[in-house]
Amino acid sequence: MPRVSTTMRNTICDGELRLPVAVAALALVLVSGACTTPSRHIAVTSGSDGHVVIYDDDFRVTDTVGLADAHTGRRVGAWLAYDGTTLFAAQSTATAGALVRARTADGTVLDRVDFYRGRPGFVYPLFDGQTVLALTIERAGIAARSTLHFLALDLSTGATPIPVCNTTALGLTTVRANDRVYVLCDRDLVVELDRELRTLIRSVQLPSTVGTASPPCGARDIGIASTGSIVFVLCAEAGTLLYLDRVTLEPLDSLQVGPGGSALARAPDGQHLVITRPTMREVVVADVRRRRFVGRIATEHAPLAVATGADSRVAFVTTGIPRVPGQLLKIDLQTATVLAEATTVEMPITVSVWPGEESPVMRWED
């Protein structure tokens, strides 16, 4: 009987193999017992003491990673890597900042890069499993400058860093469906880059409504549709979710979500978007394809971070205030209801899920 290689099995499990029908059918039979749905992991970072707590899907603690100390600096946030067994932790040092890759099982630091100008504000492990996007923000008094770094898995520099904003970067997004990266800068500026060529394409100012009856956008976060055709911008002042055409970056439509929006997360299938409104202590679930709301969820404390699972059925939201334990919520996207909640770290400033938006949804066994 023909033997299916590990590479072929890996590709079939990820759903990306292209073979003739007969060969593909035989391959699927051979590996059908090897693909299993992976258990979900949720990593929550404390903004108080910097440690990371990792939960399983039932909110049982599986690992605790402590990396913040006198040598590594204060934790900014942590994100699970594509492999599910390591995480990237952004740290703020006395002079600038650093990014480390560490094992979730024991916290061992595997790789580290120091940024001598700027602190990492956003980290985005790409779906190729080999590239990490990192946005650093350098401040000098009231002035700020933001730079995008393309890093290899071992955090070595793979290309010349690209200055993207002469202000503070507020968001970063990309999607497998096209080769663009979008950065949201303060003062309502959207920057587009080519992910493959690693070059800046253009900068577009969002339409201003200054001088009219409507407030300016006051953009706070950015996202992109699963097809790559629509760019979403969350306007905190105007209280809207803007739909931008990816080709022109001009507004096509909008959805009124209410002022004070802070962060957004899109479900991998592109159907739902989850928005946090910390000042209102509210989480909003929207069906962006039908342009309607699924529901609004009141929270006891301010929602601080949000992420969606690979199944596009649930989202995870952290809430908290200083000096008290935070809360981790699991939200059903179809009904906008809380399925489960658990007490978590103080000031849970980031939440990351594996498998996540662009992570593999199957794993295999040799």
C-alpha positions, -999 to 999 in steps of 0.1 A, spaced: 0 0 0 14 35 -8 28 54 21 16 90 28 44 113 37 43 135 68 44 165 46 14 153 26 -5 144 58 2 178 73 -12 195 42 -43 174 40 -50 181 76 -47 218 69 -71 214 40 -48 228 13 -36 198 -7 -44 199 -45 -43 163 -60 -62 144 -87 -95 131 -74 -85 94 -72 -52 102 -56 -67 126 -31 -94 101 -22 -68 75 -14 -47 99 6 -77 111 26 -86 75 35 -50 68 46 -48 99 69 -85 102 80 -77 86 113 -46 108 119 -64 142 118 -79 152 151 -94 185 163 -69 202 186 -78 213 221 -82 250 224 -58 271 245 -65 307 257 -36 328 269 -43 358 291 -17 384 301 -18 404 333 -11 441 330 -3 442 367 26 418 371 32 406 336 26 368 339 6 348 314 -20 322 324 -31 296 298 -65 279 300 -81 250 281 -115 253 266 -131 245 299 -112 274 316 -89 250 335 -54 264 340 -29 244 320 2 266 322 15 298 339 43 316 323 62 343 342 88 362 323 86 398 337 115 405 360 144 430 365 162 417 334 134 414 309 112 443 318 75 450 323 52 428 301 32 446 274 13 416 261 16 380 249 3 361 219 3 324 212 24 314 182 12 294 152 26 262 167 5 264 199 34 255 221 53 288 222 42 324 227 56 358 218 58 382 247 63 420 242 81 438 269 88 474 279 124 479 292 139 510 308 150 525 275 129 509 248 115 474 245 120 437 235 102 407 221 108 372 233 96 338 221 91 314 250 78 279 256 44 278 272 52 246 292 80 261 313 86 297 302 120 290 288 131 319 265 140 305 231 147 337 212 148 374 219 151 407 200 158 441 216 144 473 201 167 501 209 143 527 196 107 521 204 86 497 224 66 469 208 29 478 208 14 452 185 26 417 176 11 396 148 24 360 142 17 353 105 -1 322 93 30 310 75 44 300 109 77 316 101 71 353 102 62 377 129 50 413 124 59 437 152 50 474 155 72 495 177 62 529 190 89 555 199 78 585 219 97 617 226 76 641 247 43 645 229 57 633 196 56 597 185 68 575 156 58 539 147 78 514 128 68 480 113 93 451 117 93 418 97 109 392 119 117 355 114 105 328 138 138 331 158 131 369 159 160 377 136 155 407 113 144 396 79 140 430 62 147 467 68 121 481 93 95 503 76 84 537 92 46 537 90 34 565 112 47 598 124 22 593 152 11 564 175 1 531 157 -33 520 170 -39 488 151 -25 462 127 -42 436 105 -37 413 75 -53 382 61 -42 352 41 -65 360 12 -44 389 -1 -8 402 4 -16 435 21 -10 447 56 -29 476 71 -18 498 99 -40 523 117 -23 554 128 -35 581 152 -53 610 136 -73 588 113 -46 576 89 -46 542 73 -13 528 59 -12 500 34 19 478 29 28 448 6 34 418 28 54 399 2 75 427 -11 77 443 24 72 478 11 49 507 18 21 512 -8 2 542 3 -12 563 32 -48 574 31 -65 599 54 -100 589 65 -127 614 55 -129 642 80 -163 655 93 -147 685 111 -169 715 107 -201 695 102 -227 683 126 -210 649 128 -178 642 148 -146 630 132 -140 593 131 -115 591 160 -104 557 147 -92 532 174 -88 498 157 -87 482 122 -96 448 108 -101 431 74 -127 408 59 -119 371 55 -119 376 17 -96 406 20 -121 428 1 -132 451 29 -112 469 55 -130 477 88 -122 508 109 -137 513 143 -145 549 149 -146 557 186 -157 593 183 -183 589 155 -195 556 170 -194 538 137 -178 508 121 -166 519 87 -165 495 57 -137 506 34 -132 493 -2 -98 475 -2 -90 489 -36 -96 526 -30 -98 526 8 -129 548 4 -159 543 27 -186 520 12 -209 517 42 -210 520 80 -227 505 110 -236 525 140 -222 508 171 -220 537 195 -191 559 207 -162 546 228 -153 516 208 -118 504 216 -109 470 199 -124 446 174 -119 410 164 -133 392 133 -144 356 132 -124 335 107 -154 328 85 -160 365 82 -196 365 95 -192 382 128 -172 410 144 -168 416 181 -163 451 194 -154 462 229 -167 495 244 -148 499 277 -163 532 288 -198 517 284 -188 483 299 -202 466 268 -193 441 242 -211 443 208 -215 413 184 -223 424 148 -231 404 117 -210 423 93 -223 405 62 -259 413 70 -250 447 85 -270 441 117 -263 436 154 -266 401 170 -266 416 204 -250 437 231 -235 422 263 -231 443 295 -200 435 315 -193 442 352 -160 458 344 -144 474 313 -137 449 285 -100 451 278 -92 426 250 -110 402 226 -101 373 204 -121 347 183 -117 310 180 -109 291 148 -144 276 147 -160 310 143 -186 301 169 -172 318 200 -152 348 211 -131 353 243 -132 387 261 -113 398 292 -126 424 315 -110 442 345 -101 472 366 -69 478 386 -62 459 418 -90 433 415 -91 400 397 -103 402 361 -128 380 343 -125 358 312 -157 354 292 -166 329 264 -193 344 241 -215 327 216 -214 346 184 -247 334 171 -267 346 201 -244 371 217 -247 353 251 -221 344 277 -215 307 277 -189 306 305 -168 329 326 -139 325 350 -119 347 373 -85 355 358 -55 377 363 -56 413 374 -59 438 345 -60 411 317 -47 434 289 -43 408 261 -61 375 252 -49 351 226 -65 319 213 -50 288 196 -62 276 172 -70 312 163 -80 332 133 -52 320 110 -39 290 130 -43 254 117 -76 238 128 -64 202 127 -34 184 140 -20 150 130 -2 120 145 26 100 129 
